[in-house]
Amino acid sequence: MSLRTKIILALLLTSMASVALVGGLAYQQVSARFNDLHLAGARQSFQGNVQAYVRTYGSWAAGSAAEPFMAFVARRMRAGPPAGPPPGGGPVSDAPPPGPGRQPEPPIQFLFFDADGMALTRTPPYQVGDPVDVADRTGAEPLRVDGRLVGYFLPRGQVNFSAPELRYVTIGPQALLWACGGAALLSL
């Protein structure tokens, strides 16, 4: 192998390694920041939904008797903030809306429990009313409505990205591949 070929290969490998390193670090930083922003938005949305639910019904217990929380959230998303209980005053089904208008999967699930450690929402592995393990309560934040403690919450699981968000997140690795290919062509 000639000296010229060795130099070209060395430059090619150095260029590709540099692009991969910078691209990988940039992708990791952007992804982490994107997840943080998404989680902050989901946290704010969850708090707002709980506050609206408690303000609408007066308490979590009264709301649970009238309308399941997720049905309230779905109704609120479809029609904006509700003025009160559903028409007729009766309980509402916990089933998701039918057909193409089904409620979207929440961006992230939150474990929500009361001061006694009992689950207020269904978040695997817990059902409503199940005692939440002490280890699972670690790091929970209090959620207050008008100064009253309603319960404690903390995010569970991974962020569920929508299709457009997934496309945004995958732009980094695609750009990295194009950059490596460009670096290879430039070095020849």
ABEGO torsion letter per residue (X at the ends): XBAAAAAAAAAAAAAAAAAAAAAAAAAAAAAAAAAAAAAAAAAAAAAAAAAAAAAAAGBAAAAAAABBAAAAAAAAAAAEBBAEBBBGGBBBBABBBBEAABBBBBABBBBBBBAAGBBABBBOABBBGBBBBAAAABGBBBBBBGGBBAEBBBBBEBBBBBAAAAAAAAAAAAAAAAAAAAAAAAAX
